[in-house]
Amino acid sequence: MKFFYALIIFLPITVIGEFMGLSDTLLFVFSSLAIIPLAGLMGKSTDIISCYTGQRIGGLLNATFGNATELIIAFVAMKAGMFDVVKASLAGSVIGNILLVLGMAMLLGGVKHKTQRFNIYSSNITSSMLLFAVLGLSIPAIFTHTMPEKSLTTQFEGLSVLTAVLMLLIYVMQFVFSFVTHKSLFEETLLADDEEAPKMKLPAAIGMLVGATISIAILSEIFVATVEPMAETAGLSKTFVGIILVPIIGNAAEHSTAIIMAIKNKMNAAVEIAVGSSLQIILFVVPVLVLLSLFFTPMSIVFTPFELVAVAASVLIANRVSSDGESNWLEGLQLVCAYVIIGAAFFFV
């Protein structure tokens, strides 16, 4: 464990290397290694915060902070007109969180605890929200792709803006539903032996979470800037890098935290982190980027058919696996294998 946190030394090395003009390949390796311990610190701080606030709010905080990094990176890429890269990374984050993160959480948690249970009411609400999100992405895409000789990034701004506004509205209303009008459905039932005394004061845990998030945001910008040159050197396609590689490193915080929560038999938090993060990306990050793009070059909410099918398939299989409020290692393995199949397909695009 000490060696794990010793990797934090790559944080200053990466920053200094950026100013010294080190090669893109070295910066890619250094930034990736630096993100690993920072993700661990973020997971540790979120775990402590959940002891004070509850697993659901703790998971929500982790997903929010993790996606704040993604929002900043995507905004920078969007300003540069890299719409395809932005959409690929966002679609990859959704697929990765739903299949890889939730799958690994169920797999490793199931190996240790055999059968794990989580709030079925919360899961069903999130499932319906994900289906609505996929519908919100599908309608503009189907409409645009059936219209001949139209650009995927500059046409139908009105449809994209309307869809983005409605998705944001639903995103806000879910908080009213889960924290105000139907709060009782989401109350946690924790066993006494699952409760842990906080190992750190709340202000210190929040400070650690904020510091780790800011550091990851800085490193992620360096990481993304070096991905494309590195991909050319390694012979990887930009699609594969955008869909698979960037989200895995950029969302390392959610990845590690969800798995840690599952191993500790806190599946409510694990599901909230993995699925809630994907929901935030579709219903919050994507619409916000579309609206912010109006101040620069308008970006549509239209994804490619392959990206859309992959996202829809991920949502459907995750909904089926989590529909009973229970999970085991076999269901986790199914999700991970589905992710590998989709990743292999994007590798050959």
KOLVO-791933 format. One record per residue (C-alpha): x, y, z; residue in three letters. Coordinates in steps of 0.05 Angstrom, whole numbers. Last residue first. Layout:
// residues N
<mivo u="X" v="Y" w="Z" residuo="ALA"/>
...
// end
This chain:
// residues 349
<mivo u="-260" v="16" w="-727" residuo="VAL"/>
<mivo u="-220" v="-46" w="-709" residuo="PHE"/>
<mivo u="-205" v="-25" w="-637" residuo="PHE"/>
<mivo u="-278" v="-2" w="-630" residuo="PHE"/>
<mivo u="-300" v="-74" w="-639" residuo="ALA"/>
<mivo u="-250" v="-99" w="-588" residuo="ALA"/>
<mivo u="-275" v="-48" w="-538" residuo="GLY"/>
<mivo u="-347" v="-71" w="-549" residuo="ILE"/>
<mivo u="-327" v="-143" w="-537" residuo="ILE"/>
<mivo u="-285" v="-125" w="-476" residuo="VAL"/>
<mivo u="-342" v="-85" w="-446" residuo="TYR"/>
<mivo u="-391" v="-144" w="-455" residuo="ALA"/>
<mivo u="-339" v="-188" w="-421" residuo="CYS"/>
<mivo u="-337" v="-140" w="-362" residuo="VAL"/>
<mivo u="-413" v="-139" w="-356" residuo="LEU"/>
<mivo u="-418" v="-215" w="-359" residuo="GLN"/>
<mivo u="-363" v="-222" w="-306" residuo="LEU"/>
<mivo u="-402" v="-177" w="-259" residuo="GLY"/>
<mivo u="-464" v="-219" w="-269" residuo="GLU"/>
<mivo u="-423" v="-281" w="-252" residuo="LEU"/>
<mivo u="-393" v="-248" w="-189" residuo="TRP"/>
<mivo u="-460" v="-235" w="-157" residuo="ASN"/>
<mivo u="-511" v="-179" w="-154" residuo="SER"/>
<mivo u="-578" v="-165" w="-122" residuo="GLU"/>
<mivo u="-630" v="-110" w="-129" residuo="GLY"/>
<mivo u="-670" v="-152" w="-179" residuo="ASP"/>
<mivo u="-664" v="-105" w="-239" residuo="SER"/>
<mivo u="-588" v="-97" w="-235" residuo="SER"/>
<mivo u="-568" v="-146" w="-289" residuo="VAL"/>
<mivo u="-625" v="-127" w="-336" residuo="ARG"/>
<mivo u="-612" v="-53" w="-330" residuo="ASN"/>
<mivo u="-538" v="-63" w="-341" residuo="ALA"/>
<mivo u="-553" v="-103" w="-405" residuo="ILE"/>
<mivo u="-599" v="-48" w="-431" residuo="LEU"/>
<mivo u="-553" v="10" w="-413" residuo="VAL"/>
<mivo u="-492" v="-22" w="-446" residuo="SER"/>
<mivo u="-532" v="-38" w="-509" residuo="ALA"/>
<mivo u="-556" v="34" w="-514" residuo="ALA"/>
<mivo u="-485" v="61" w="-505" residuo="VAL"/>
<mivo u="-456" v="14" w="-558" residuo="ALA"/>
<mivo u="-513" v="29" w="-607" residuo="VAL"/>
<mivo u="-502" v="103" w="-599" residuo="LEU"/>
<mivo u="-426" v="99" w="-608" residuo="GLU"/>
<mivo u="-436" v="56" w="-671" residuo="PHE"/>
<mivo u="-489" v="103" w="-699" residuo="PRO"/>
<mivo u="-445" v="165" w="-689" residuo="THR"/>
<mivo u="-466" v="214" w="-635" residuo="PHE"/>
<mivo u="-511" v="275" w="-645" residuo="VAL"/>
<mivo u="-517" v="326" w="-589" residuo="ILE"/>
<mivo u="-494" v="380" w="-636" residuo="SER"/>
<mivo u="-436" v="427" w="-623" residuo="MET"/>
<mivo u="-443" v="501" w="-638" residuo="PRO"/>
<mivo u="-377" v="537" w="-649" residuo="THR"/>
<mivo u="-362" v="586" w="-592" residuo="PHE"/>
<mivo u="-415" v="615" w="-546" residuo="PHE"/>
<mivo u="-465" v="562" w="-569" residuo="LEU"/>
<mivo u="-414" v="510" w="-548" residuo="SER"/>
<mivo u="-433" v="523" w="-475" residuo="LEU"/>
<mivo u="-503" v="496" w="-488" residuo="LEU"/>
<mivo u="-478" v="432" w="-521" residuo="VAL"/>
<mivo u="-425" v="424" w="-466" residuo="LEU"/>
<mivo u="-478" v="432" w="-412" residuo="VAL"/>
<mivo u="-523" v="381" w="-447" residuo="PRO"/>
<mivo u="-467" v="328" w="-451" residuo="VAL"/>
<mivo u="-442" v="338" w="-379" residuo="VAL"/>
<mivo u="-511" v="337" w="-346" residuo="PHE"/>
<mivo u="-559" v="284" w="-371" residuo="LEU"/>
<mivo u="-510" v="239" w="-408" residuo="ILE"/>
<mivo u="-449" v="247" w="-363" residuo="ILE"/>
<mivo u="-490" v="250" w="-299" residuo="GLN"/>
<mivo u="-525" v="185" w="-316" residuo="LEU"/>
<mivo u="-458" v="152" w="-328" residuo="SER"/>
<mivo u="-433" v="176" w="-261" residuo="SER"/>
<mivo u="-497" v="152" w="-227" residuo="GLY"/>
<mivo u="-487" v="82" w="-256" residuo="VAL"/>
<mivo u="-416" v="73" w="-230" residuo="ALA"/>
<mivo u="-418" v="116" w="-167" residuo="ILE"/>
<mivo u="-489" v="100" w="-145" residuo="GLU"/>
<mivo u="-478" v="26" w="-159" residuo="VAL"/>
<mivo u="-415" v="25" w="-115" residuo="ALA"/>
<mivo u="-448" v="67" w="-61" residuo="ALA"/>
<mivo u="-508" v="20" w="-54" residuo="ASN"/>
<mivo u="-461" v="-39" w="-62" residuo="MET"/>
<mivo u="-425" v="-25" w="4" residuo="LYS"/>
<mivo u="-399" v="-96" w="16" residuo="ASN"/>
<mivo u="-328" v="-71" w="30" residuo="LYS"/>
<mivo u="-306" v="-103" w="-35" residuo="ILE"/>
<mivo u="-362" v="-64" w="-69" residuo="ALA"/>
<mivo u="-339" v="2" w="-40" residuo="MET"/>
<mivo u="-267" v="-11" w="-63" residuo="ILE"/>
<mivo u="-292" v="-27" w="-133" residuo="ILE"/>
<mivo u="-333" v="36" w="-137" residuo="ALA"/>
<mivo u="-275" v="78" w="-111" residuo="THR"/>
<mivo u="-224" v="50" w="-160" residuo="SER"/>
<mivo u="-265" v="62" w="-223" residuo="HIS"/>
<mivo u="-295" v="128" w="-200" residuo="GLU"/>
<mivo u="-225" v="158" w="-190" residuo="ALA"/>
<mivo u="-196" v="126" w="-253" residuo="ALA"/>
<mivo u="-246" v="165" w="-295" residuo="ASN"/>
<mivo u="-194" v="201" w="-337" residuo="GLY"/>
<mivo u="-151" v="140" w="-344" residuo="ILE"/>
<mivo u="-205" v="93" w="-367" residuo="ILE"/>
<mivo u="-242" v="148" w="-404" residuo="PRO"/>
<mivo u="-181" v="166" w="-447" residuo="VAL"/>
<mivo u="-163" v="95" w="-466" residuo="LEU"/>
<mivo u="-229" v="65" w="-488" residuo="ILE"/>
<mivo u="-273" v="111" w="-531" residuo="ILE"/>
<mivo u="-223" v="166" w="-548" residuo="GLY"/>
<mivo u="-163" v="120" w="-557" residuo="VAL"/>
<mivo u="-203" v="70" w="-597" residuo="PHE"/>
<mivo u="-231" v="125" w="-642" residuo="THR"/>
<mivo u="-163" v="157" w="-651" residuo="LYS"/>
<mivo u="-136" v="91" w="-679" residuo="SER"/>
<mivo u="-75" v="60" w="-647" residuo="LEU"/>
<mivo u="-8" v="53" w="-683" residuo="GLY"/>
<mivo u="34" v="62" w="-620" residuo="ALA"/>
<mivo u="68" v="126" w="-646" residuo="THR"/>
<mivo u="3" v="153" w="-673" residuo="GLU"/>
<mivo u="-31" v="137" w="-607" residuo="ALA"/>
<mivo u="24" v="173" w="-569" residuo="MET"/>
<mivo u="15" v="235" w="-611" residuo="PRO"/>
<mivo u="-61" v="232" w="-597" residuo="GLU"/>
<mivo u="-55" v="216" w="-522" residuo="VAL"/>
<mivo u="-5" v="271" w="-504" residuo="THR"/>
<mivo u="-54" v="329" w="-497" residuo="ALA"/>
<mivo u="-104" v="283" w="-462" residuo="VAL"/>
<mivo u="-53" v="266" w="-408" residuo="PHE"/>
<mivo u="-31" v="338" w="-397" residuo="ILE"/>
<mivo u="-104" v="358" w="-388" residuo="GLU"/>
<mivo u="-115" v="296" w="-344" residuo="SER"/>
<mivo u="-57" v="316" w="-299" residuo="LEU"/>
<mivo u="-88" v="383" w="-283" residuo="ILE"/>
<mivo u="-157" v="354" w="-271" residuo="ALA"/>
<mivo u="-128" v="298" w="-229" residuo="ILE"/>
<mivo u="-92" v="349" w="-185" residuo="SER"/>
<mivo u="-157" v="389" w="-177" residuo="ILE"/>
<mivo u="-195" v="326" w="-158" residuo="THR"/>
<mivo u="-141" v="303" w="-108" residuo="ALA"/>
<mivo u="-142" v="371" w="-74" residuo="GLY"/>
<mivo u="-218" v="373" w="-71" residuo="VAL"/>
<mivo u="-223" v="303" w="-42" residuo="LEU"/>
<mivo u="-167" v="315" w="8" residuo="MET"/>
<mivo u="-199" v="380" w="31" residuo="GLY"/>
<mivo u="-266" v="345" w="39" residuo="ILE"/>
<mivo u="-233" v="291" w="81" residuo="ALA"/>
<mivo u="-198" v="343" w="124" residuo="ALA"/>
<mivo u="-264" v="381" w="134" residuo="PRO"/>
<mivo u="-300" v="316" w="153" residuo="LEU"/>
<mivo u="-249" v="294" w="205" residuo="LYS"/>
<mivo u="-212" v="230" w="189" residuo="MET"/>
<mivo u="-217" v="156" w="205" residuo="LYS"/>
<mivo u="-293" v="157" w="206" residuo="PRO"/>
<mivo u="-322" v="101" w="249" residuo="ALA"/>
<mivo u="-347" v="44" w="206" residuo="GLU"/>
<mivo u="-417" v="16" w="199" residuo="GLU"/>
<mivo u="-423" v="-52" w="165" residuo="ASP"/>
<mivo u="-428" v="-88" w="232" residuo="ASP"/>
<mivo u="-490" v="-48" w="248" residuo="ALA"/>
<mivo u="-525" v="-69" w="185" residuo="LEU"/>
<mivo u="-545" v="-14" w="137" residuo="LEU"/>
<mivo u="-614" v="1" w="111" residuo="THR"/>
<mivo u="-609" v="62" w="68" residuo="GLU"/>
<mivo u="-668" v="108" w="54" residuo="GLU"/>
<mivo u="-680" v="117" w="-20" residuo="PHE"/>
<mivo u="-754" v="103" w="-23" residuo="LEU"/>
<mivo u="-766" v="147" w="38" residuo="SER"/>
<mivo u="-740" v="209" w="0" residuo="LYS"/>
<mivo u="-797" v="208" w="-49" residuo="HIS"/>
<mivo u="-816" v="282" w="-52" residuo="THR"/>
<mivo u="-751" v="312" w="-26" residuo="VAL"/>
<mivo u="-684" v="277" w="-37" residuo="PHE"/>
<mivo u="-700" v="226" w="-91" residuo="SER"/>
<mivo u="-753" v="264" w="-129" residuo="PHE"/>
<mivo u="-724" v="334" w="-123" residuo="VAL"/>
<mivo u="-657" v="306" w="-142" residuo="PHE"/>
<mivo u="-688" v="272" w="-203" residuo="GLN"/>
<mivo u="-718" v="339" w="-223" residuo="MET"/>
<mivo u="-649" v="369" w="-236" residuo="VAL"/>
<mivo u="-629" v="315" w="-286" residuo="TYR"/>
<mivo u="-698" v="317" w="-318" residuo="ILE"/>
<mivo u="-689" v="391" w="-330" residuo="LEU"/>
<mivo u="-619" v="382" w="-357" residuo="LEU"/>
<mivo u="-645" v="330" w="-406" residuo="MET"/>
<mivo u="-700" v="379" w="-428" residuo="LEU"/>
<mivo u="-649" v="435" w="-440" residuo="VAL"/>
<mivo u="-602" v="389" w="-480" residuo="ALA"/>
<mivo u="-659" v="363" w="-523" residuo="THR"/>
<mivo u="-681" v="433" w="-540" residuo="LEU"/>
<mivo u="-609" v="454" w="-555" residuo="VAL"/>
<mivo u="-596" v="394" w="-600" residuo="SER"/>
<mivo u="-661" v="404" w="-638" residuo="LEU"/>
<mivo u="-646" v="478" w="-648" residuo="GLY"/>
<mivo u="-574" v="464" w="-669" residuo="GLU"/>
<mivo u="-601" v="421" w="-726" residuo="PHE"/>
<mivo u="-538" v="427" w="-767" residuo="GLN"/>
<mivo u="-466" v="443" w="-746" residuo="THR"/>
<mivo u="-436" v="379" w="-718" residuo="THR"/>
<mivo u="-466" v="320" w="-756" residuo="LEU"/>
<mivo u="-465" v="357" w="-822" residuo="SER"/>
<mivo u="-523" v="343" w="-869" residuo="LYS"/>
<mivo u="-519" v="311" w="-938" residuo="GLU"/>
<mivo u="-579" v="266" w="-930" residuo="PRO"/>
<mivo u="-625" v="267" w="-869" residuo="MET"/>
<mivo u="-633" v="198" w="-838" residuo="THR"/>
<mivo u="-570" v="208" w="-797" residuo="HIS"/>
<mivo u="-597" v="273" w="-767" residuo="THR"/>
<mivo u="-664" v="246" w="-745" residuo="PHE"/>
<mivo u="-634" v="182" w="-718" residuo="ILE"/>
<mivo u="-582" v="221" w="-679" residuo="ALA"/>
<mivo u="-631" v="273" w="-653" residuo="PRO"/>
<mivo u="-677" v="217" w="-629" residuo="ILE"/>
<mivo u="-624" v="172" w="-601" residuo="SER"/>
<mivo u="-589" v="216" w="-550" residuo="LEU"/>
<mivo u="-653" v="235" w="-513" residuo="GLY"/>
<mivo u="-677" v="163" w="-518" residuo="LEU"/>
<mivo u="-612" v="140" w="-486" residuo="VAL"/>
<mivo u="-623" v="190" w="-430" residuo="ALA"/>
<mivo u="-694" v="165" w="-420" residuo="PHE"/>
<mivo u="-668" v="94" w="-414" residuo="LEU"/>
<mivo u="-616" v="118" w="-364" residuo="LEU"/>
<mivo u="-670" v="152" w="-323" residuo="MET"/>
<mivo u="-711" v="88" w="-323" residuo="SER"/>
<mivo u="-651" v="49" w="-298" residuo="SER"/>
<mivo u="-636" v="102" w="-244" residuo="THR"/>
<mivo u="-707" v="96" w="-218" residuo="ILE"/>
<mivo u="-702" v="20" w="-218" residuo="ASN"/>
<mivo u="-636" v="21" w="-181" residuo="SER"/>
<mivo u="-661" v="69" w="-128" residuo="SER"/>
<mivo u="-720" v="24" w="-115" residuo="TYR"/>
<mivo u="-677" v="-38" w="-115" residuo="ILE"/>
<mivo u="-630" v="-10" w="-61" residuo="ASN"/>
<mivo u="-570" v="-57" w="-61" residuo="PHE"/>
<mivo u="-555" v="-129" w="-45" residuo="ARG"/>
<mivo u="-492" v="-170" w="-51" residuo="GLN"/>
<mivo u="-487" v="-246" w="-61" residuo="THR"/>
<mivo u="-421" v="-284" w="-55" residuo="LYS"/>
<mivo u="-387" v="-234" w="-8" residuo="HIS"/>
<mivo u="-314" v="-239" w="-30" residuo="LYS"/>
<mivo u="-321" v="-263" w="-102" residuo="VAL"/>
<mivo u="-384" v="-221" w="-109" residuo="GLY"/>
<mivo u="-348" v="-156" w="-91" residuo="GLY"/>
<mivo u="-294" v="-172" w="-142" residuo="LEU"/>
<mivo u="-343" v="-187" w="-197" residuo="LEU"/>
<mivo u="-398" v="-137" w="-179" residuo="MET"/>
<mivo u="-347" v="-80" w="-174" residuo="ALA"/>
<mivo u="-311" v="-103" w="-237" residuo="MET"/>
<mivo u="-377" v="-103" w="-275" residuo="GLY"/>
<mivo u="-399" v="-36" w="-247" residuo="LEU"/>
<mivo u="-333" v="-6" w="-269" residuo="VAL"/>
<mivo u="-327" v="-42" w="-336" residuo="LEU"/>
<mivo u="-399" v="-43" w="-361" residuo="LEU"/>
<mivo u="-435" v="19" w="-336" residuo="ILE"/>
<mivo u="-375" v="63" w="-322" residuo="ASN"/>
<mivo u="-337" v="43" w="-385" residuo="GLY"/>
<mivo u="-397" v="51" w="-431" residuo="ILE"/>
<mivo u="-414" v="119" w="-404" residuo="VAL"/>
<mivo u="-342" v="142" w="-404" residuo="SER"/>
<mivo u="-332" v="116" w="-475" residuo="GLY"/>
<mivo u="-392" v="156" w="-499" residuo="ALA"/>
<mivo u="-362" v="219" w="-467" residuo="LEU"/>
<mivo u="-293" v="205" w="-496" residuo="SER"/>
<mivo u="-321" v="193" w="-566" residuo="ALA"/>
<mivo u="-364" v="255" w="-562" residuo="LYS"/>
<mivo u="-305" v="300" w="-544" residuo="VAL"/>
<mivo u="-259" v="268" w="-595" residuo="VAL"/>
<mivo u="-310" v="278" w="-650" residuo="ASP"/>
<mivo u="-322" v="350" w="-630" residuo="PHE"/>
<mivo u="-249" v="371" w="-630" residuo="MET"/>
<mivo u="-265" v="444" w="-646" residuo="GLY"/>
<mivo u="-211" v="472" w="-601" residuo="ALA"/>
<mivo u="-265" v="500" w="-555" residuo="LYS"/>
<mivo u="-293" v="430" w="-552" residuo="MET"/>
<mivo u="-226" v="401" w="-530" residuo="ALA"/>
<mivo u="-222" v="451" w="-472" residuo="VAL"/>
<mivo u="-294" v="437" w="-453" residuo="PHE"/>
<mivo u="-283" v="362" w="-456" residuo="ALA"/>
<mivo u="-225" v="368" w="-407" residuo="ILE"/>
<mivo u="-264" v="412" w="-359" residuo="ILE"/>
<mivo u="-326" v="368" w="-362" residuo="LEU"/>
<mivo u="-284" v="305" w="-351" residuo="GLU"/>
<mivo u="-253" v="334" w="-288" residuo="THR"/>
<mivo u="-322" v="355" w="-263" residuo="ALA"/>
<mivo u="-344" v="284" w="-278" residuo="ASN"/>
<mivo u="-300" v="256" w="-222" residuo="GLY"/>
<mivo u="-323" v="309" w="-173" residuo="PHE"/>
<mivo u="-396" v="295" w="-188" residuo="THR"/>
<mivo u="-389" v="219" w="-187" residuo="ALA"/>
<mivo u="-353" v="222" w="-120" residuo="ASN"/>
<mivo u="-405" v="269" w="-90" residuo="LEU"/>
<mivo u="-462" v="225" w="-114" residuo="LEU"/>
<mivo u="-429" v="163" w="-83" residuo="GLY"/>
<mivo u="-422" v="199" w="-17" residuo="GLY"/>
<mivo u="-494" v="223" w="-22" residuo="ILE"/>
<mivo u="-518" v="152" w="-31" residuo="ARG"/>
<mivo u="-470" v="121" w="20" residuo="GLN"/>
<mivo u="-490" v="166" w="78" residuo="GLY"/>
<mivo u="-468" v="236" w="97" residuo="THR"/>
<mivo u="-418" v="226" w="153" residuo="TYR"/>
<mivo u="-392" v="157" w="136" residuo="CYS"/>
<mivo u="-399" v="175" w="63" residuo="SER"/>
<mivo u="-347" v="229" w="73" residuo="ILE"/>
<mivo u="-297" v="177" w="96" residuo="ILE"/>
<mivo u="-308" v="134" w="34" residuo="ASP"/>
<mivo u="-303" v="196" w="-10" residuo="THR"/>
<mivo u="-236" v="213" w="22" residuo="SER"/>
<mivo u="-209" v="143" w="9" residuo="LYS"/>
<mivo u="-234" v="141" w="-62" residuo="GLY"/>
<mivo u="-203" v="208" w="-78" residuo="MET"/>
<mivo u="-138" v="186" w="-46" residuo="LEU"/>
<mivo u="-138" v="123" w="-90" residuo="GLY"/>
<mivo u="-153" v="164" w="-152" residuo="ALA"/>
<mivo u="-93" v="207" w="-134" residuo="LEU"/>
<mivo u="-51" v="144" w="-127" residuo="PRO"/>
<mivo u="-68" v="123" w="-199" residuo="ILE"/>
<mivo u="-68" v="192" w="-232" residuo="ILE"/>
<mivo u="8" v="199" w="-223" residuo="ALA"/>
<mivo u="22" v="135" w="-261" residuo="LEU"/>
<mivo u="-20" v="158" w="-320" residuo="SER"/>
<mivo u="13" v="226" w="-320" residuo="SER"/>
<mivo u="82" v="195" w="-321" residuo="PHE"/>
<mivo u="66" v="147" w="-378" residuo="VAL"/>
<mivo u="34" v="200" w="-422" residuo="PHE"/>
<mivo u="88" v="250" w="-406" residuo="LEU"/>
<mivo u="140" v="199" w="-427" residuo="LEU"/>
<mivo u="105" v="185" w="-493" residuo="THR"/>
<mivo u="94" v="259" w="-507" residuo="ASP"/>
<mivo u="168" v="273" w="-502" residuo="SER"/>
<mivo u="192" v="320" w="-448" residuo="LEU"/>
<mivo u="183" v="395" w="-459" residuo="GLY"/>
<mivo u="215" v="420" w="-394" residuo="MET"/>
<mivo u="149" v="453" w="-373" residuo="PHE"/>
<mivo u="110" v="388" w="-383" residuo="GLU"/>
<mivo u="166" v="349" w="-349" residuo="GLY"/>
<mivo u="159" v="393" w="-287" residuo="ILE"/>
<mivo u="85" v="378" w="-283" residuo="VAL"/>
<mivo u="95" v="304" w="-296" residuo="THR"/>
<mivo u="151" v="298" w="-245" residuo="ILE"/>
<mivo u="110" v="337" w="-194" residuo="PRO"/>
<mivo u="54" v="286" w="-199" residuo="LEU"/>
<mivo u="99" v="226" w="-211" residuo="PHE"/>
<mivo u="119" v="227" w="-137" residuo="ILE"/>
<mivo u="47" v="206" w="-122" residuo="ILE"/>
<mivo u="70" v="136" w="-142" residuo="LEU"/>
<mivo u="91" v="127" w="-69" residuo="ALA"/>
<mivo u="17" v="119" w="-53" residuo="TYR"/>
<mivo u="17" v="49" w="-83" residuo="PHE"/>
<mivo u="86" v="33" w="-54" residuo="PHE"/>
<mivo u="57" v="47" w="15" residuo="LYS"/>
<mivo u="0" v="0" w="0" residuo="MET"/>
// end
